[in-house]
Amino acid sequence: MKKFLFTAAAGALMALAPMAEARDLKLSHVRPQDATIDVEVRAFAGAVAAATGDRVKIEVFPASALGDYTTVQERISVGAIDMAVQPAGTAADRRMQISSFPFLAENWEQARAVYGPGGAVREAMVELYAAQDITMLAAYPVYFGGIALNREAVTPGSTDPNGIKVRVPGIKSFQLTGEALGYIPAPIPFSEAFTAVQTGVVDGVIGSGAEGYYASFRDVTKTYIPANTHFEVWYMIISNESLSDMSEEDQATLRAQAEAFEATRWTVAEADQGVNEQKLAGLGATIVSLSDAELEAMAAKVRETVWPQILEDVGADWGQAILDAVAQ
């Protein structure tokens, strides 16, 4: 009788074992529901669930519902949130500014070499996240950055800012870039940025690109200047604690699906940028056309005046080694 009871109990535990391995993960991102990233992340979640036989289910929280991306990164670091696809938060480590280094890449081919698999910035970010107990699963290329203004261009085709005040993220690289381009930068939290533009506290925004401006500032954007100020890349990250709670098989599946998610994104990101510029134009915004000479002049000025200051902030030797690797 005792033997029977033991066998029955053991069988019950074995039957429950697969359930114990199941993981329900919460994933945060910064855009509204139904935005491009929301659609793509939900497709990723579906692919993971299908590939793991529903052992790993990912619930998506759009529009920073779990907190500002800086807070979310901190909470992922301690295992309080499982995953996110979002910009790198520099509050935890100023070296993460390397991800948004201004005018580092000039075109999409260069961007993929820098931020894609094996790229110098990509590998640096993997290490910086690892130091925070976070695993980077994928990079998510978004766009080349530009300048959105709630006013007409000073003169058509001109980037002369004439003292225009713009909101910038609270990241030194963006503040310095705004100054170098002649604007008056005002660090304002993202949650307050739309109201600041709408009420005239600032005249526009630096720090995003056509996708971001269409998603969050389309009603206050009269002029868009595609200046290629920086390359915006977000990262799919997961808490090491959440990752280690999965079986090795499910970890491998999650990584493979993340790799496929990134590979697909690189094939459509450039076209998406053009689509979002046209969406802004469709709402009446003027898209300022810049010549190659104008773009190069802006880039040269920022590289000369801003790069040395950012390098000092992130660590000159560390940062220069990455820039040297990018230049090779």
N, C-alpha and C positions, 0 to 999 in steps of 0.2 A: 504493500500500500504506500509506504513512504517513497519507494522507488518510483511508483506511478506518479505521485504528487510532484516529485522532483523533476521527472521527465516532462510533465505537463507544464510546470512553471518555466522550465528552460525553453520549451517550445514557444510559450507565450512571449517570452523575452526576445527570442529570435524573430518572431513575427513582428514585434514592435521595432526592431533594429533599424529597418529602412526609414521608419517615421522619425526616429531620433536624429537621423542625418539630414532631414529636410531643413531648409533654411528659407525664411522669409526676410528679404532684405528691403530696406528703405533707401531709395535713390533720389537725391535732390538735384535740381538744375535751376537756372536763373531766369529762364524765359517763360512767358505765359503759356497756358495750355493751348495746344494745337499749333504752336510755333514749330519751325522746322526741327529744332533739337528735340522737342517734346515728341513729335511723331517718330523721329529716328530712334530715340531712346526706348520708346514703347515697343517698337519693332524688335530692338535688341532684347528687351525683357521677354518678349514672346519667344524669340529664338532660344534664349537660355532655358526657359521653362520647357520647351519642346525637346531640347537636346538632353536635358537632365531628367526627363520623365516627371516633371513638376516637383522634383526634389528641391530645386532652387527657383523661388518665385521672387520677382522684383516689383515692388510697388513704387510708382513714380510720383514724386511730389514736385510739381512745377512752380514757377514764380517765387522761388526762394521761400516756399511755405515752411521749411524747416529752419529758416534763418538766413541772414546775410552770408554770402559765400565765404567770408573770412571766418565767421562763427562756425559754419558747417565744416570747414577744413579742421578747425580746432577740435570739434566734436568727433570727427572721423578719426583724428589722431588718438583719441582716448577710447574709441569704440562705442561712443554714444549714438552715432549715426553710421550706417554701413557704407554708403556709396554716394558719389556725386559725379556730375559732369559739369565743370565750371572753371573759371579762371583761377590761376594760382594766387593764393593770398600771401602777400608779402609781409604781413605783420609777424608771422611766425619765424620768418627767415628773410632778411632783406635781399639775400642772394637770389631769391626767386624773381627779382626784377629782370633777371637775364632772359626770362620768357617773353617779356614785352619790350625788350631793348629796341629803341626807335631806329627805324631805317636800317634794320639788320639784313633783311632780305628785300630784293627789288622786284621779284616776280614769283610766280607760283612754283616754277621749277626750283628756284633757289630755296623757297620756303620749305618744300618737301625735303630737300637735302639737309636743311638745318633742323627742322622740327619733326620730320618723319623718322621711321625706324633707322637707327644707327646714326642719326644726326647729333651734332655736338650739343646743341641746347637740349634736345630730347634726353640724351644720356645724363646730362647734368641735372635735369629735373627729376629723373628717376632716383638719383642719389639723394637729392634734397628732400624728396617725399619720404624716402626710406628712413632718413634720420628722424622723421616725425611718426614712425610706425605706420606709414601709409604705403600701399603698393599702387603704383601707376600701371593701369591696365592698357590704356590707349591714349593717344593724342586725338583731339578733335579740331581740325582746322576750320576756322570760321570765316575770316575775311582779312583783307588789308584795311587798316583804319583810315578814317578821314575826319573831316570837320563839318559839323552841322550848325547852321546859323538860323536864328529866328528873325532874319532880316535879309534884304537883298544883298547880293555881292557888292562890295565897294565899287568896283567897276567890273563889267563882264570879263571873265577869264583872268581876273587879278586875284592874287592871294594876299595883297597888302592889307593887313588887318586894321590899321589905323586905330589902335587902342581898344579894340573890341574885347570885352570881358567874356571868358568862357569857363564853364564848369569842367574840371578835370578830376579824375579819381585821386584819392589820397595816396598816390604812389609817386615817389620823387621823379621817376623817369618821365611821367606824363606832365608834371608841373614844369620841369625844365624844358621839355620839348615845346610846350605852349609858349613859354617865355622866348625861346630861341626863334620861334616863328612870328614873334611880335605881338602875341596876344597877352592879355592880362589873365593869368590862370587863377581860378578860385576853387580850391579843394572843397567839394560838397558831396555828402553821402549820396549814393545812387537813389535811395528812397526819396530824397528831397530834390533831385535834379530837375525833374519835369516841372515842378512848381516854380523852381528858381528861374527856369527859362520862360515859363508862361507869364510870370509876374514881372519879368524884366530885371530881376536881380542879376542875371547874366544874359548875354546875347546869344549864347550857343553852347556847344559841347565839343570837347575833344576827349578821345579815349575809347570810342566805339567805331563802328563802320556802318555801312548801309543797312545790314540786317538788324543791328542793334538800334539804329535810329528809326527804322521803320517799325520795329516791334514796340519801342518805348517812347519815341519822340516825334512820330510822324505828324502829329497835330501842331507841332511848334517848329517844324523844319521848313524854311522857305528856300534855303540854299544848302547844297551839299557839295563839298570840295573833296574829291577822292585823292587825297594827298599821299596815300601809302605811308602814313606816319609810323605804323608798327604793324606787325603781323599778329593777329589775334588767334590764339590757340587755347582751347580749353583742354582739360585732362579728365579722363575717366579714372577715378581713384576709389580705392576700397580700404577700409580699415584692416590692418593685419590681423586683428582679433577676429573679425568677421570672416576673413579668408581662411584662417586656420581652422575655423569651426566646420569647414566643409571637408568632405572626403577628398582624397587626392584626385580621384576621377572627376569629381565635380569642379574642383579647382582648375583642372586642365581644360575642361569644357568651357568654363567661364572665360579663361584666358583666350581660348581659340575663338569664341564668339566676339570678344572684345577686339581681337586682331582683325576679324572680318568686318566689324563695325567701323573701325578706323580705315581699313582699305577701301571700303565703299565710299566713305566720306571724302577721301582725297580725290575720287573720280568726279564728284559733283560740286565740290565747294566753290570752285572758280565760277562755274555757271550760276550758282546760287547768288554770288556777289552781284553779278550783272542783273539778275532778276530783281534783287532788292533795290538796286539803283533805279531801275525802271519803275518799280512800285512807288518810290519817292517822287519820281518825275510825274507819274500818273496822278499824284495828289497835288500837283502844281509846283513842286520844288524845282528850282533851277539846279541842274547838275553842271558844275563848272568844269570845263575841259582844260586840263593842264598839259602843256607841252613837255616833252622829255627834258628839255633844258630847264624848265621851271621846276620839275620834280627833282632833278639832279642838284639844282641850286639849293633847294630846301634840305635835301639829304646831306649835302656837303656841309652846310652850316650847322646842322644838328650834330653830325659826327665830330665836327671840330670843337664845338662849344659844350655839347651835352655829354658825349661819351666819356670824357675824362672825369667828369663829376660823378657819373653813375658808377664808373669803375672804382672810384674812391669809396663809394657807399657800399658796394658789394664785396670789396677786396680786390685791389688792383691786380695782384698776381693771379688770383683765381679767375677773375673775369677776363683778363687779357689772354689767358691760356685758351679759354673757350672761343674768344674772338679770333685768335690765331688759327684754331682748328676749323672755324667756319670759313676763313679766308683760303684755306688750302684747296 
